[in-house]
Amino acid sequence: MKERIFFIIGLILLTDICDTVSQLILKSSINALDWHVNSIKKAFHLIMELFKVPRVWLGFFLTGISLVFWLVALTKADLNLAFSLDSMRYILISLASVIFLKEKVGKWRWSGIMFVVFGIILVALG
């Protein structure tokens, strides 16, 4: 049984890593564009510009890979377990945004993230 939970955790961790990298790529791509949308025409133009950026396609690809790992995880675990363990995403995205995007995360948010970590441990042990 322990091998099964470690396998499930590994699959979901792969899902969350792919999704975190995808989100970093997409966020940095959108930040590189002039994002002053005040009309439907400008919004449409921005969307068209986004599709010309190769990094955006890489982000979409990684989102697809993440989905594949997620679907495999769902074949191995109950949905309530998988979805609870998927909360690792909050931790990874917070850490990655601080490290790579130089975003600030306050004390209260870090406290909340620690509660998420504690919850993930309880779910994995239960």
C-alpha positions as CSV (number, residue, x, y, z in Angstrom):
1,M,0.0,0.0,0.0
2,K,2.9,2.4,0.8
3,E,4.3,1.9,-2.7
4,R,1.0,2.8,-4.2
5,I,0.7,6.1,-2.3
6,F,4.3,7.0,-3.2
7,F,3.5,6.3,-6.9
8,I,0.3,8.4,-6.7
9,I,2.2,11.2,-5.0
10,G,4.9,11.0,-7.6
11,L,2.4,11.2,-10.5
12,I,0.6,14.2,-8.9
13,L,4.0,15.9,-8.2
14,L,4.9,15.5,-11.9
15,T,1.5,17.0,-12.7
16,D,2.1,20.0,-10.4
17,I,5.7,20.5,-11.6
18,C,4.6,20.6,-15.3
19,D,1.8,22.9,-14.4
20,T,4.1,25.2,-12.3
21,V,6.6,25.5,-15.2
22,S,3.8,26.1,-17.6
23,Q,2.3,28.9,-15.4
24,L,5.8,30.5,-15.1
25,I,6.3,30.5,-18.8
26,L,2.8,31.9,-19.5
27,K,3.2,34.6,-16.8
28,S,6.6,35.7,-18.1
29,S,5.2,35.7,-21.7
30,I,2.2,37.9,-20.9
31,N,4.4,40.2,-18.8
32,A,6.7,40.7,-21.9
33,L,3.7,42.1,-23.9
34,D,2.1,45.5,-23.7
35,W,-0.9,44.6,-21.6
36,H,-3.0,47.7,-21.8
37,V,-6.4,46.4,-22.9
38,N,-9.2,48.8,-22.8
39,S,-11.3,47.5,-25.7
40,I,-12.4,44.3,-27.3
41,K,-10.3,45.1,-30.4
42,K,-7.1,45.5,-28.3
43,A,-7.9,42.3,-26.3
44,F,-8.3,40.4,-29.6
45,H,-5.1,41.8,-30.9
46,L,-3.3,40.8,-27.7
47,I,-4.6,37.2,-28.0
48,M,-3.4,37.1,-31.6
49,E,0.1,38.4,-30.5
50,L,0.2,35.7,-27.7
51,F,-0.3,32.9,-30.3
52,K,2.9,34.2,-32.1
53,V,5.1,33.7,-29.0
54,P,6.8,30.3,-29.0
55,R,7.0,30.3,-25.2
56,V,3.2,30.4,-25.0
57,W,3.0,27.3,-27.1
58,L,5.6,25.6,-24.8
59,G,3.4,26.6,-21.8
60,F,0.3,25.1,-23.6
61,F,2.3,21.9,-24.3
62,L,3.4,21.6,-20.6
63,T,-0.2,22.1,-19.6
64,G,-1.1,19.1,-21.9
65,I,1.6,17.0,-20.4
66,S,0.4,17.9,-16.9
67,L,-3.1,16.8,-17.9
68,V,-1.8,13.4,-19.1
69,F,0.0,12.8,-15.7
70,W,-3.2,13.9,-14.0
71,L,-5.4,11.5,-15.9
72,V,-3.0,8.6,-15.1
73,A,-3.1,9.6,-11.4
74,L,-6.9,9.5,-11.5
75,T,-6.7,5.9,-12.7
76,K,-4.7,5.0,-9.6
77,A,-6.3,7.1,-6.9
78,D,-9.6,8.1,-5.6
79,L,-10.6,11.6,-6.7
80,N,-10.7,13.0,-3.2
81,L,-7.2,11.8,-2.5
82,A,-5.8,13.0,-5.8
83,F,-7.4,16.4,-5.5
84,S,-6.2,16.8,-2.0
85,L,-2.6,15.9,-2.9
86,D,-2.9,18.2,-5.9
87,S,-2.7,21.1,-3.4
88,M,1.1,20.7,-3.7
89,R,0.6,23.0,-6.7
90,Y,0.0,26.0,-4.3
91,I,3.3,25.4,-2.7
92,L,5.3,25.0,-5.9
93,I,3.7,28.0,-7.6
94,S,4.4,30.2,-4.6
95,L,8.0,29.1,-4.3
96,A,8.6,29.4,-8.1
97,S,7.0,32.8,-8.3
98,V,9.3,34.1,-5.5
99,I,12.4,32.5,-7.0
100,F,11.9,33.1,-10.8
101,L,9.5,36.0,-11.0
102,K,10.8,37.9,-7.9
103,E,7.3,38.2,-6.5
104,K,6.7,39.0,-2.9
105,V,4.8,36.5,-0.7
106,G,3.7,37.8,2.7
107,K,3.8,36.2,6.1
108,W,0.1,35.4,6.1
109,R,0.3,33.6,2.8
110,W,3.4,31.6,3.9
111,S,1.4,30.7,7.0
112,G,-1.5,29.5,4.8
113,I,1.0,27.5,2.7
114,M,2.3,25.8,5.8
115,F,-1.3,24.8,6.7
116,V,-1.6,23.3,3.1
117,V,1.6,21.3,3.7
118,F,0.3,20.0,7.0
119,G,-3.0,19.1,5.3
120,I,-1.2,17.3,2.5
121,I,0.8,15.2,5.0
122,L,-2.4,14.3,6.9
123,V,-4.1,13.3,3.6
124,A,-1.1,11.2,2.5
125,L,-1.0,9.4,5.9
126,G,-4.8,8.8,6.0
